[in-house]
């Protein structure tokens, strides 16, 4: 119903950008956890020797950021934990380039 109400609403690129800047970067991780908790016990996940199979990947990214005075380039690492077979991301997050991939993996395995 909300989608039907908003379907006629058009936001300018500037308004969309302003709203996006106010969005919490942790919101998607929290939403993912809350969505996964009730269904996780019902998912049939691939196992190997009694352990759940997951795939992990970290990729360096260049982020083009802009504030009121100038535009600049920042670097970050996008890390994700993936459930093969289900074709579903278990968790993902952006990290500073100073964080090691092994540390990222340990943090996400603890959440999984």
N, C-alpha and C positions, 0 to 999 in steps of 0.2 A: 504494500500500500504506500509506504514511504517513497519507494522508487517511482511509483505512478505520480505521486504528488510533485516529486522533484524533476520529473522528465522534461517539463517545460522550462525549468530553471537553467539559465546560462550564466556562467561566471566568467569574468574576464581573466586573461592570463595573469595579470597582476594580482587580482583577488585570490586566484588559486595559489599562486606562489606565496603570497602572504600567509594564507591559511596553512599551507604545507610547512612553512618555517615554524609555526607554533605547535606542530604535531610532535608528540614525544617519540623519540627514536626507540624507546623500549616498549612502546605500545604493541607492536607486532609480536614481539617475543612473549609478552604476557598473554595476548590473545591466543597465540599458538598453544601455549601451555594449557590454558583453560579449555580450549577446544579438544586437545588431545587427551586430557585426563579421563573424561567419561567414556571415550571410545577405545583407548589404548588396550584395555584388557580383551576387547572383542576382535582386534586385528590379528590376522594370521601373518606373522612375519617370518621371513626365512631364517633358519638356524643352521649352524655348523658346529658340531661337537657340543651341543647344548648351549651355545652362545648365539645371541641375536646378531645378525649380519647388518652392519651399517657401513656407509661410505662417507668419507670426509674429503672436503676440498677447500683450499684457501687460494684466493686469487687477488693479486694486487690491483688496485683501481686508482685512477686519477679522478678526483672530484673537482669540478669547476664550480667554485663558490663565488657568490657576489654579495657584497653588503652595500650600504648606501654610498660609499665613497669609491670603491674599486672592486675589480674582479681578480681572484687569485686561484691558484691551483693547489689542492691538497692531495695527499695520498692516504689511502686506507687499505685495509685488507678485508675482503668479504670472506667469511668462513661459513660453511654450511655442513650440517650432518644430514645425510640422506638415507632413506629406507629403500634399498633396491627391491624390486619385485612389486612393491606397493606404489612405486613411482611418486614418493611423497617426501617433502622436506620435514625432517624431525625438528630441526632448529637452525637458525642462522643469525648472524650478527656481524656488524662492522667493528673492526679493531684498528688500533693504531699500528703503524708499521713497526713499532718497537716491540710488539708482543710476538713471541715465537709461536709457530704453528703447533708445536707440541702442547704448549700451555692452552691454546685455544681448544685443542682436542680434549684435553683433560677437563676443562670447564664444561664442555658440551656433553661429554660422556657422563659426568656427574649429574647433569640435568635429565638425561635420557632415561 
